[in-house]
């Protein structure tokens, strides 16, 4: 099977990008990252891509008066590189409808909460504020509304007594680094598809064990 050509969009640290780079190094992984685009010129993730010899582009949203023009530039760069599937990995800009429609069901995002709860910025702070006992992360297909769209995969982690935003973020991030490559494998291999705004095709043995938080005695 031919490997899918992936474009990754970032704005910062790029630790999820790093997890995807490492996954793509495996010979049996069904995808290759062919382009990394950052909207932030100093994003650390750009260095990670360069170290892995992956072509990079900086497309600074501040250079574009209109979102549509910024999106069109992203789209052109992705097309030039022959990208087939886009992965947002800490990309902090919303896309307009044209871009979303153009990449519909070929465009993933990762968010650090169990969607549809806690969409948007500062998810961990709001999780702690709400006092929920279980949080996690979600990979979903992108739609116009922020952090919405058919959910492909989720990972749950406990919220611990005494957690700070930083400690919870670190626990969720570890799960993100496992979830995103796993999800990309499913999508890039064609194992899943979207039907009626739900993801289908997730066959196979599931771990049936519930996560208890606090744990059972
Ligand atoms: C991650 O928590 C991701 O879920 C969110 O932004 C953060 C990006 O981190 N969308 P990194 O740049 O991948 O390290």
Boltz pocket constraint, residues with backbone or C-beta under 6 A from the ligand:
constraints:
  - pocket:
      binder: B
      contacts: [[A, 12], [A, 13], [A, 14], [A, 15], [A, 16], [A, 17], [A, 45], [A, 89], [A, 90], [A, 91], [A, 110], [A, 111], [A, 112], [A, 173], [A, 176]]
      max_distance: 6.0
